[in-house]
Amino acid sequence: MLDLIPRSVARAALRTAILRNWPRYGDVRITDELVPLDRMSTIIPMASSRRFQEAIALLRTYLWHGVQPYLPVRLPGSREIGRGAVLLSPLVEVNGSEMILLDGMHRCLAARHERIPAVAVTLIRPAFTPSPAGPRLSLGDVLHSKPEEEPPIFFEGRQLAAFRPGRLFVESAVDLINKA
């Protein structure tokens, strides 16, 4: 069984994580919405085939349990591992009229592959929004790595002034949720 995490809890943890880890946004307004996949773009040009396959399996778990992809959930745990993993909705920055994925590209690609028109995402609207860290691509333009190869890690660790550490935002928020 997927345990839904209240959206208000996920939003509060994410807001705290963003303010702690990237204060240049200033204040951040956070909402949850069902967003069509064709409205979102990414700056990452290549997806990992392995992570894409994992995202398809995760999507099917949501659908099998009758849960809207990708509401915040805690996956089932076991006696051996304890509580299951927390998954937050894909994280999308509203940048002018654009919606740019900061975290959750593989999940959104999986939904697109399975012809799901819209998914639950968390939208962040910062007080100050710098230019995106790279050119924007539609999800349909993202290439997939060969199954035996992992794509290069784009932007990560490069300290680019405009790079948003979306993974850090999400991991920090998950830590806060797990400590509550």
N, C-alpha and C positions, 0 to 999 in steps of 0.2 A: 504494500500500500504506500502510495506517495502521501506524505503529510504536508499539507499546504502550510506555508509560513505566511502569517498575516502580512499583507502588503505594507501596512503602516510600519511594521517592525523592520522589514527589508529596506524601506525608504529611509527610515531614521538611521539605521546602521550605515547605509551607503552615503548619506549626507555627511555624517560624522567622518567617515573614512576619506571622502573627497576633500573636506575642509582641512583635515590633518595632513594629507599627503600632497595636495596641490593647491595651496592657498591662492595662487595667482588667478583662479576662477573668481575669487571674491565670494559673495554669497551664491548659493546654488538652490534653485527651485527644482524639485523632483516630483514627477508624476508617473503614473502607470497608464499605459494605453495599449490598445490593440492596433498595431500599425501594419499596413500592407507592406509586404516585402519589397515591392517595386518602388517604395518611397525612400528606402534606406540606401546609403552608399557606404563604401569602405575605402580606406587608403592602403589596404593590404592586397597586393596583386596575386598572391598565390596561396592556396589552401593545402594543408596536409591531407593526403588521401587517407591515412590512418585515422586522423582526428575526424575527418568527414564521415567515415564509416562508423566511428563511435557515436557521432552526433545523430546519425540515422537510427542507431539502436536506442539511443536516449529518447529521440522523438517517438519512436514506436512504444516506448515505456509510458510516456505521457498519454499517448492515444489509447493504449490498452487499459489504462486506469481511468480513462474518461476525463482527463485533466487538460485544460487549455494549454497548449504549448505557448509560452514557457513561463508559466506562473512560478513564483518562488516556492521551492519544495525542499523537503528533507527526504532523501532516498532511504529505503529500508536499510536498517542495520542488521547486525547479528550479534549473538553472544560473543563471538570471537573478536569482532571489530568494534563493537559498541554502537553508538549512534551513527546513523548513516550520514552521508555527505550532504551539505547544504548547496543547493543550486539556485542562484539568483537569475532573474530575467536578463536577457541581453541588454547591454548598456548602450544607450544611444544619446549622443550629444546633439542638441538642436543648435545649429550654427547658421544663423540667418534663416533662410528658407530650406536649408538642407538638414537632413537627419543622417549623422555619420556614426556608424557602429564603432564603439570603443572596445567592446567585449561581446563575444557571441557570434562571430562570423560563421563558424562551422555549423552551429545550430541553425542559423538562418539559411545557410546554403542547403542543409538537410531538409528544412521545411520547403524551400523552393523546389528541391528535387522531388519531393513527395506531393507537389502541387497544392500546398497549403498557402492560401493567399495572404494571410495576416497572422502575426504572432504577438503575444504579450511581451512588451518591452518596458524598460524603465527609461524615461526621457529625463535628461538633465538639461536645465536651462541656466547657464552661469550668468552672473552679473557682467563678467568680462569674458568674451570668447575670442581667443586668438585664432589666427588663420589655421586651417588644418595642416597637419604635418606632412602632407603629400597630396598628389592629385587624387581626386575622387573617382571611384569606379562603381558601376552598378554591380549587383551581385552576379548578374549574368556574365560579366566580363572577368570574373575571378578565375584564374587557371588552377588546375589541380596538379599536385606533384605526382610523379610516378610512384606507384605503390611501394617500391623498394627504396625510395629516396624521401627524405624529409626536405621540405622547402627551407630556404634560408630564413633566419629570424629577422624580419624587417623591423627596423627602427629600435628594437629592444636594446637597452643599455647604451645607446649612442648619445644620450644626453642632448638630443636635439631640443631646442628651446620650445618648439611647438608640439612635441610629442606628448600625448596624454597617456599616462600609465594606467590604462583601463584595468589591466589584470591586477595591479596593486590596489586599485579602488575596490575591486570585487573581493580579493583575498582578505583585505583589511576588514571589510564589512562582514564577511563570513566569520572571521575571528570574533568580531563583536557579538554576532548572533550566537555563536557557540558558547561564549562566556556568560551570556545572559541567563 
